[in-house]
Amino acid sequence: MRDTPYSTARLSVSGMTCGKCSARVEAALLAAPGVQSATVTRQPGEAVTHYDPSQITPDALAAVVTEAGYPATVDTAPAEAEERSDEAAPLANEPSEAAPGSITLTIENMHCASCVGTVEKALSAVPGVTSASVNLATRRATVQGAVPVELLEKASKAAGYPATAHLHTHDVTPADTGEETRAMARRTLIAALLTAPVFLIEMGGHLYPPLHHWVSATLGVTPWRIVQFLLTTAVLAFPGRLFFTSGIPALLRRAPEMNALVALGAGAAWAYSTLATFAPSLVPDGANHVYFEAAAVIVTLILLGRTLEARARGQAGAALRGLMALTPETAAVETPQGLQNKPVSEIAPGDALHLAPGGRVAVDGIVTEGEGWLDEAMVTGESAPVGKAPGDALTGGTLNGTTALSYRATAVGADTVLSRIAAQVERAQASKLPVQRTIDKVTSIFVPAVLIIAALTAAVWLAATGDISRALVAAVSVLIIACPCAMGLATPVSILVATGRAAQLGVIFRQGSALEQLGAVETLAFDKTGTLTEGHPALTSVLPDGIPRAEALRLAASAEARSEHPLAKALVQAAEAAGVALSPATNATAKPGYGLTATVEGKALILGGKRSMDAEGIAISPTLIEALDEAETRAETAFFLAVDGAVVALFTVADPVKPDAAPALKALKARGVSLALLSGDAPRVAQAVARDLAIDAPEGGLLPADKLARIEALKAAGPVGFVGDGINDAPALAAADVGLAIGTGTEVAVEAADVVLLSGRLTGLTAAHEISRRAMANIRQNLAWAFGYNVLLIPVAAGVLVPFGGPQLSPMLGAGAMALSSLAVVANALRLRRAAA
């Protein structure tokens, strides 16, 4: 073993644009020989590494990172490595969801996929912007690049869509559409009251001729048209004004969108009818008809559709808003003046708080006094209460049982686990799946194409019949029925509902693309310890060879006292239970896949498996080898203690399989997913666990680089997911098509993953897989409906079936169909709220 300290190298790394990039760099460094630790910071783009100079050089470290896809150079400036803590809750220590250079904006006035394309084009044109992604369902834009927010807001507003930047992205919570819904409902009610007389009397006169004759005899034809003109003009000028104030400027900017279609359709019907009312001599003979009821009903129906859509979008985000609402508004805080109720916004880290029985935890903290049970289902999805004692972590929003507790605040505001969960889900909801980008390309040319089709429809009808009235009806019907709202909502609203439902179940999709990919994986590979097993092994035996049992246990536990590894905890707990006094250890160094070296009382200790002893050239007695074989056939993990170059003891530990592992893996196999086990434990231990869980392809004795190689090999046969929890799993998590981290695992693993299972239970994995499958099926259904609706009904609206005796849709029916298409898409997506129930 080495007693000399590790060297420190600082690397400048470019090309890192997200949390997964930094995780990949970190994983690549940790997998390199001689690397003891690595800390990667996305901004300003650097990596600080502790390494063994006898095994690797700084230039070689830079080459490792460059080979991983991120160009790196050695920074010759002095560096001090930053310490990382593994004691805090996994999500609580993550970097900000939106790193410097990432800006979130709320966009107003967006109503269809063409709006999305216009805003993205405007934002992308701002100098300094590297990418811009706009989400119709959340009404938000995410912009990457170094650019003042004022320029982004100005560019969006100039395109016709006022924007507001969120400078503190963790304060971004799912949008509450309550006010939007109420405003649209008021507009709809006013429009409906003004439209009702026009629609009922005009259409009623067609259905019941005596009513038409009565109106003509009582009011007269022209006076009744003037009444219709006044009521319809009021509908268009007041509740329907938004279509014209947004649509006409969009036309003038040559960026037509849904509002432009409505403004053209309703405006054309109103203008023609007004001309026929006040200047009938200008209208051809036989074409003196009015369509005031069509213009008014079009606006009313579309307003109704938007009201229902806003309400549905509010329901889609309700799950996450419900989580955020769990935090109480006030908390009992110890002050020099005694116990006082303070607003949660005024609580600072370090404050001492009291938690009453049945109360909710105000902020993240550490228990200082009392013992009790808390319900953490709202965060982890696990219904069983969790025991808490002094030193245990509390999560804001969780529900206390029947015992009073005292705790110290450790994270407040946007830094709490609950806020970070919301930020992670918000990022997933705002991201675009590959299928959505294809849709955006189609819809970017859709509205201009509709305008051309409408113009051609009018020209063909006029040429064929000479009836300007029928030509107008056909053109207006095409304009109204072709709104691309449903296409724009088909994907994002499903993502919104699915990720919110997953959060309720304790599953966080950190990347929207993972939602698409997880359900399609053909193979799921698993780590063993802490993933399939509880990760809380207990020491089952100590077999000394040359020293007393108590001495072997004391030395081993002293070396492992500061380690967070589950096997280390098992040793320390056994030593404490035996009343063994521990000695301080120096130069303690953990090497993933090999074990630990340390100096205790001047003795050089090595703790590790047979591979570790072989690497050091240390012989093992036949008695201990035989004991090792027997332990591994019992699925127990065994490792040796070497003192000053001689093996003196064998330790065995048992780590029980999680009770939900077998049913979860059985459910996955029933869905056609192949299962593999990639473990750093001994091959026979891995095979024994795989046998109990019916895993087809177990492999043991793997180093982090070996796991990475196995994942790459599996990917050649199809999409692969990997589930893990430790530092040694980070390379495989980053390399897999979908990486799933156990939320109770290490921070490095969580940061490398695409999906986090907060509870640590594999029921979360089956829920995540089911939600992914159902979400993609839901999206396919939405797209089939949205595209099919337009492909089928635009020709019908244009009248291609009329020569064959078929129908021609009226503008009113077109408006109703358009509103129903959007509503159908949203309603179908809302079914995902019951996924994995």
N, C-alpha and C positions, 0 to 999 in steps of 0.2 A: 504494500500500500504506500501511498504518498503522504508525507507530512507537510510538504511545501504548499503554500496557498495557490489557488487557481489565479490565472491572469484574467484581465478584463479587456475586452475589445468593444469599440463602438463603431457601428457601421451606418453609413448613410444609405437609405433605401428609397428608391423611387417606384412609382407605379401602384402604390397602395391607395385604394379608393374606398374601402369599406372595412368593417370589422373582420370579415372573413379573410380579406387579404392579409391583415396583420396576423391573424391566427395561422395562416398558411406559412408565413415567414417564420413565426415562432416555432411551429411544428417542424419545419425543415431544419432549423438550428438545433432543436432538442434531439432530433434524430441523428445529428452528426456525431462522430466519435469524439470523445473528450469534452463534450459540452455539458457543463453542470447546471446552468440556468440561462434563460434568455428572456429579455423583456423588450417588447416591440411597441413603439408608439407610432400611430398612423400619422399624426401631425406633431412634429415637423418631418416625419419619415426617418426614423432611426431605430437601431436595435442595439441593445447593450447585452453583452454575452460574457459569462464566466466560463473559461475553457481551460483545458489542460494543455499547456504549450508543448508537452512532449508528444501529444497525439495529433494536434491540428494547429494551423497557423491562422492569423487574422485574414490573410489573403484567401486561404482555403475556405474560411467561413463566408467571406464575400462571394466566392464562387458557388457555394452551396445555395445561397439566397438567390443569386442570379439564375442558377439552373432551375430554381423553383418558379421563375417567371418574373422576378422583381429585381431589376438591376441594382447592384450594391457595390459600394466602394468602402475602403477602410478609412474611418475618420481618425486622424492622428492626434486629435485633441484629447486631453486627459478625460477620463470618464469614471464616474462612480455609478455602479449599478443601483437601480432603484429596487427597494424591497417590495415584494408582493406578499400580501396576506391571503392565506387560504381559509381564514376563520370566519370571514363574513359570508353572508348569504350569496350564492352564486350570481344572481342577477343584480344584486346591489352593488357589485364591484365593477360592472361592465362600463366601458367607455360610453360617452353620450351617444344616443341613438343617431343624432345628426352631428357629424364631426364638423370642425371648422371648414367652411367651404360648401356646406350643405345648408340650404335655406328652404323653409317651408312657407308657402303662401296659401291663404284662403282666397279663392277666386269666386267672384259673383257673376250672376247672369248666364252661367253655363247650363244648357238644356239638352244638348245632343252631342253626338260624336264629332260633328263638324266644329262645334265650339271647342272641344278638346284639341283638335288639330290646329285650330287658329291660335289658341293660347300657347301651345307648345312651340309653334313656329315663331311667334312673337318673342317668347322668352329665350329660345335658342339663338335668336338673332342678336341678342345683347352681347357686346364684347366681353369676353371673360367667362361666358357660360360654356361648360363642357357638355352638359346634358340637361334636359328638362323633361320631366314626366308629370302628366296631368291626369288626375283621377276624377271621373265624372260622378261616381257614387259618393265620394267624400268631399267633392268640390275643393280639392286641394292640389297644389303643385309642389313638386320637390325639384329643386334646382341645384346642380353641382357646379362649382366654380367660384373663383375669387371675384366677386362683383358686388358693388353697393346695392343694398336692398331697394334703395330709392329708384335705381334704374330699372329694376325688375318690375316694381309697382307701376312705374311710368309706362313701360313697354306694354304691360298687360292692359292697363287702362286705355292706352292709345288704340289697342286692338278691339276695344269695346267691352272689356271685362275687368272692372275694378278689382284690385288685389290688395291684400293686407298681409305683410310678412309677420311671421312668428319668430321673434328674436330669441326666445327661450323655448326650444323645440320640445323639451320635456313637459312644458305646460300645455302642449297641444293635446287635448282630449277629444274623443269622438264627437263629431258635430251634433248638436241638438237641433233638430229641424222644427221644433215646436213653434217658434215665432214665424218661420217661413210657412209652415202649414197653416197657421192661423191667418196670415196675410193672404195667402192664396185662397183660403176658404171664404174670406170676406169678399175678395174679387169675384169668386165663383157665384156667391149668393147674389151679389148686385147684378151680375150679368144674367143670371137665371131669372131674376124678377123682371128685368127689362126685356128679356127675350121671350118670356112665357106668352104675353099677349100676341106678339108677332107670330110665333110658331103655332100656337093653338088655333088662332083664327085663320091664318093663311093655310096651314096644312089641313086643319079641320074642314076648311072650305073645299079642298080637293077631295077629301074622303066623304064629306057630307054636303053635296051641292046646295041644299036649302040654306045652309049657313052662309055660303058664298053669296047667294042671291040676297039674303037678308042684309048683309054688310053693304053690298053694292046699293041696295035700295035705301038703306038708312043713312050711311055716310057718303056713299058715292065712291067710285073707283079712285079718283085722284086724291080726295081727302084721306082715304084709307092708306094710300101709298105714302102720303106725307106723314101720317102717324107712324108708319113703319120706318120711314126715313129718320124721324126724330128719335125713336127708341133704339134703332140699330146704331145710329151715329153715337148715341150715348154709350152704348156697349163698347164700341170701338174706341171712343175717345177717353173713357175712364178705366173700367176694369181691363179692357183689351189694349190699352195704350202701350203696355210694355212690349208687345209684339212689334209695334211700329218704331218705338224709340230705340230698340235693339236691332230689329231686322233691316230697316232702311239704311242706317249707317253701315251695317255689314255689307249691304249691296253696293253702296258707294265705295267701300274699301275693296270691292271685288273679292270679298270673303263671305259669301252667303252661307247661312246656317238655318236652323229650324225656324227661328223667329222670322227670317226673311221669307221662308215658304208660306208661313201663316199670314204674314203681312201682305204678300202678293195675292194669295188666294182670297182671303177675306176682303182685302182692299179692292181687288178687281170686281168681285161680286157686288160690293157696295157702290163702286164708281159706276158700273154699268147700270145698276138699278136706279141710281140717282139721276143719271142721264135720261133714262126712260121715263122718270117721274117728272122732271122739270124741263126737259127739252125733247119730248117724244118725236119731234119732227126729224131729229138727227139720227134716229134709230131706224133701220130698214123695216119695211112693211112686213108684218108677220113675226117680228122679233121683239115686239114691245112687251117684254116680260120683266118682272122684278125678282131679285133673289136676295132681298133684305133678310129673310128668315134664314137663308143659308149662311150668310156672313155672320149673323148674330149667333146662330147655333154652333158654327165652327169655333168661334172664340170661346163660347161657354163650355163646350165639351173639352176643349184643350185645357182650359183653366181647371176644369174638374179633374182631368187626368193628371195635371201637375200637382194638384192638391193631394190626390191619392198617392202619387209617387213620393211626394215629400213626406207624407205620413209613413209610408212603407220604409223609406230610407231611415227615418227616425227609429222605427222598430228594429231595423237591421243593426244599428249601432247601440241599441239599448243594453245589450248584454255587457259591453265594456263600460258604458257609462254607469251601469248598476254596480260594477266592481269598484269604480272610482268613488261612487257615492257612499261606499261602506265606511270610509274614514270619518270619524266624528268631527263635529265642528269645534269642540272644546275638549280640554283635558285638564285633570287635576295635577298641578305642578307645584313642587316644593319651592318656596321662596323665603327670603329672610323674614317676611311678614307672616309666614305660615303657608298652609295649603291654599292655593288659589286656582280657580278655573280660568284658563287662558285659551284664547283662540289658537287652533293648531298652527296657524300661519306664524305665530309669535314664538313657537317652541324652537329651541336651538339644540344642536348636538351637545350632549353632556348634561342636559337638564334631567332632574330626577322627577319621575312621574308616578302617580298611583293609578292602579287599574282596579275598578270595583267589580264585584261578581256580576257576571252577565253583561259587562261593558265591552266595547270594542277598543282595540289597541289603536292609539292615535297616530303614532309614528313608529318606525323601526327602532328596536332597542334591545337591551340585554337585561334579563331578569336579575334584580339585586336582592330581593327578599320574597319569600313565599314559594309555595309549590302548588301546582294545579294543572288542569287540563284545558286546552284551547281547541276550538273548532277552526281549522285552517282550510276548510273545504273551498271557500271562496277564492283561494289562491292556488291550492294544489289540486283541487278536485277530489281529494280524499275525504270521505265522510267520517272516518274514525278520528276521535279527539287525540291530540298529541300532548304528552306530558311535558311540563316545563318546570325547571328548577333553577336556582341561582346559577348564572353563567350561560343559560340557554338564550338563544335569539328569539325575538318576537317580531312578527311582521305586521305592519300597520294594516288595519281593517279586519284583522282576525278577531274572533269572538271568544271572550273569556268564559270560563265555566263558573263554578260556585265558590271559588276561592279568591280572596283579594291578593293582588300582587303589586310589588313595586319594581320599577324598571328605569333604566337610564337610556335616554334617547341617543341613537347612533347615526340615524339618517332621517332627514326631514324633507318635506316638499317634493321637489322633482327627483331627489336622490333615493326615495323609498322604493322598495321592491315593487309595490303596487303601481307607482308612477312609471317605473321602468318597464314593467309588463305592458302598460298602456302604450308606452313609446314604441316597444318592440312590435306590438300588434298594429299600431298606427303605420309603422314602416311597411309591414307586410301588406296592409290594406292599400297603401298608396302605390305599391309596386305594380308593375305590369307583367303579366304572363306573356310568353312569346306569341300565343294566339291572339292576344289583345293588340299587339303591334301590327299584326297582319290586318286586323279589322280596321285599325286606324288608317292604314294606307288605302283601304277600300273606301272608307267614308270620306277621306280627304277629297276625293273626286266625285263623291256621290251626289252632293247637293248641286254643284254645277251641271252634272249630267241630268239631274231631274229638271232643272230649268230649261235645258235644251229639249228634253222630251216633252215638257209642257208646251213649249213654243211650237214644236213640230206637230203636236197633237192638235193645237188650235188651228194651225195652217192646213193640216190635212182635212179636218172637219169642215173648215170654211170652204175649201176647194171642192170637197165632195158634195156638200149640201147647200152651200151658200147661206147657211143659217148661222149668223154670228152668235146667236144665243146658245145654240147647242155647242158651238166651238168653245165658247166661254166656259160652259158647264164642264166640258171634258177637261180643259186645261186646268181649271180650278181644282177639280177632283184629283188630278195627278199631283198638283202642288201639295194638297193637303194630306193625301194618303201616303206620300213618300217620306214623311218625316223620319229621320234615322235615330230617333230617341231610343227605340228598343235595341238597336245595334250597339249604341254607346253604353247602354246599361247592362248588356248581357253578361259581360265578364266581371266588371268591378263590383256590382252589387252582390254577386255570388261570393266573391272573395271577402267582401265586407261581412256578410252573414257567417260564412264558414270560419273565418279567423276569430270572430267574436264568440261563436259557439265553442271553438277549441279552447279559447281562454277560460271559459266557464269550466271546462273539464280539466284545467291545469296543463294545457298543451299550448306552447307559444311557438307559432311559426315566425321565425325571425326573418325569413326571406319569403316573399310571395311566390317565387318560383318553386319553392319546396312544396307548396300546396299542390302544384301541378305534377311534380315529379314523384312524390311519395307514393301515391296510389298506383303508379306505373312501375315501381321497382319489381324486378323479378327475383332478386335475392336480397335477403336481409342478413347481414353478418353481425355477430354480437361479441363484445368483450365478455369475460366471465365475472371477475370479482367486482362487486358493486353494481353490476348491470343485471346479470341473471341471478347472482347471489346477493344476500343482504349487505355484504360489504362490512359486516361486523363480526369477523371471525373470532373464535375463542380458542385459547391455547388448550390442546388436548393432551400433549405429552412433552416431556423433556427427557432426552436420552443422553446423559453425559458420557464422555469418553476421556477419562484422565483427570477430571476435576469434579468437585462436588456439584450436585444438581443446583443447589441454591446459588452457588458461585456463578455457574453458567447463566442462570436466569438473571442474576444481578448485573453481570457485565453486558448481556444482550439488551436488557431493558434500559440500562444507562446510555448505551449507544443510540437507542431508538427513542429516547425520551422526548425529543423535540420534533420527531417526524409525525406527519399527518397520515402516513400510509396505514391502511387497516391492519396489516400484520404487525406493524409497530405498536399500534394501540392494544392489540391482543397481548403482546409481551408486557407492556407497561401495566395493563390492568391485572394480569396474573401476578406480576411482582408486587403490586400494591396489595392485592388480596393476601399474598403470602407474608406481608410485612417486611419485605426486603428494602433496605435503604439503598437509594441510587447514588451514584457518583457522577460528577459533571463530565461531559464529553467535549472534546475539542476536535477541530478539523472534521466534523461530521459532514460527509458528502454522499448524497444519494445519486445513483446513476440509473436512469430508467432502464429496466430490463435486466439489471445485474445485481442490484441490492444496495448496500450501504457500507462505507468505511468510516472509521472513527478512531480516536485515541482516548482511552479511559485508563486513568491511573498509570499513564506511561506505556500502556500496552496497546499494540496495534491490532484492532479488531476488524474483521470482515464478516458481514452477515449477508448471506445470499444462498441461492440454490446451487445445484451441482455445476451449472454452467459458470457461475461466478468463481467457484473453487478451481475449476479447470482453467479458467482464464488466468488465474494467479499461479497456476502450477502447483496447487496444494493437494496432497494426496488425502484420500478418505478411506477409513478402515472398512473392511468387508462387513463388519457388524452394522455400521451405520448405513452402508449401501443397501443391505438387506432390509433394514428398518424403513429406509426411504421407499423401497419398492412396495412394501406392505402398506405404507401410509397412502401412497398414490393410488393403489387399487381400491382403497376405501374413499376416494375422492377427497382426501385430505391434502393440504398443501404442506410441504416440508422444506425446511431450509437449515443451513448449517451455521455454526459460529466457529470462526477461526481466530485464534489468539497467537500473535507473533509467528504467523506462518504455519500453524498446526491446527487441524480441525479438532475441536474439543467437545462438541455437542450437536445434537440434531433436535430441532423443534418441529412439532407438527401442530397444525391448527385446522379447525373445521369451520367452514363458512356455509351456513345453510342456504339452500336455494330459496328464492323469494316464493311465497305461497301462490302468487298470481302468475308466476312465470309459465308453468305448464299450460294452464287454460289459455293464456295469451298467445303462446306459440302455436298451440293447437288451432286457435282461430285463424292465425295468419296462414298456416299450412292449408286450412280449408279454403282459403281465398286464392290458393295457387302460388303462394310465395315460398320460395326455397329458403331454407335456413342453414346458416353456417356459424361455426364458433371459432373465433380467432383469439386465443388466450396466451398470455405470457406465462401461465402456469405450466406445470409439467404435462407432457402429452397424455399420460395415463389419467391424470386428474381431469383434463379437458374431456377425454373420452368417456369417463364415468359420468360427468355432468351431462354431456350430450346424450348419453344412453337414457338417463332419467327423463330428459326433456324431449326426446325423439328428434334431436337435431341430426341431420343427415351427414354434414361435412364438418367434423370437429378437427381442429389443429391446435396443438399446444407448443410451448417452448418458443414462442415467437417474440422477437424484439420489435420495437416500434417500426423500424425499417422493414421488417418482415411482414407486419400487418399491412403496411402501405403497399408492399409488393403484391400481397394476396388480393387486396382491394382492386388494384390495377388489373390483375389477371381476371378477376370476376367480372369487371366492367366490360371485358372483351365479349362476354356472352350476353350482356344486357344490362339495364339499369340496376345499380346496386345501392343499398342503404347500409349504413353502419351505425350501431348503437354502442356507445361507450361512456365512460365517466372519468377516466384518469388522464394524467399528463401524457402517458405513453400511448393513449388513444388519439391524441390530437392530430397526428399526421393522417391516420386513417379517416377520421371524421372530416377533415378538410378535403381529402381526395375523393371520398364517396360522392355519388350523384346527390344523395341526401344524407347528411350527417345528423344523427339524433343523439343529444346529450342527456344523460340523467341529471336532473337539476340539482341533486344533492352531491354531485361530483365536483371536480376541481374547476376553477375559473378558466383555465386554459382550454379544457374540454368544452365548456359551455360556449366560450367565445368562438371556437372552431366550428361549432355545429350550426345547422340551418333550422333545426327544431329542438326545443327544450321541453323535456318532460319534468315539470316542476316537482311532482310528488315523488319521483323516483320509482314509481310502480309501473309495471309493464302494461297495466290496463290503459294507461295513457297512450302507449304505443298503438294498441289496437284501435283506440278511439281516433288517434291522429290518422292512421291508415284509412279507417272508414270514412272520416270527414273528407280526406283528400279524394278518395274514389267518388264519393257522392257529389263533392263540389265540382269535379271535372265533368261528371255526368250531367249535373245541373247546368253547367256552362254550355255543354254541347246542345242540350235541350233548348236553352235560351237562344243560342245562335241559330239553330234550325228554325225556331219560330220567327226570329227577327228577320233573317234573310228570306225565309220562305214567304213571309207576309209581304215583303216588298216585291219579290220576284213575281208572285202570283197576282197581287192586287194592282200594281202599277199598270200592267197591260189592260186589266179589266177597267180601271178608271179611265184609261185612254180610249176605251171603246172598241178594242180589237174584236170583241165577241159580238158586237151589235150586228154586223153583216150576217152572222150565222144564227141570229135570233136570240143571242145571249143578252145579259143585262149590261147596263152602264151605270156605275155607281154615281150617286149624287154627292156633291160636296159635303152634305151633312152626314151621310153614311160614312164617307171617307174620314171625316173628323172623328166620328165615333170609333171607327176601326183603329185609327192611329192611336187614340187615347187608350183603348183597350189593349193594344199590342204592348205598350210600355208597362201598363199595369200587370199584364200577364207575366211579363219577364220578372218584374219585382216580386209578384206573388209567388212565382215558382221558386225564386231564390230564397224566400222566407221559409220555405219548407225545410231548409238546412238547419233551422233553429232546433229541430228535433233530431238531428243526426246523432248517432252513437248514444241514443237515449237508453 
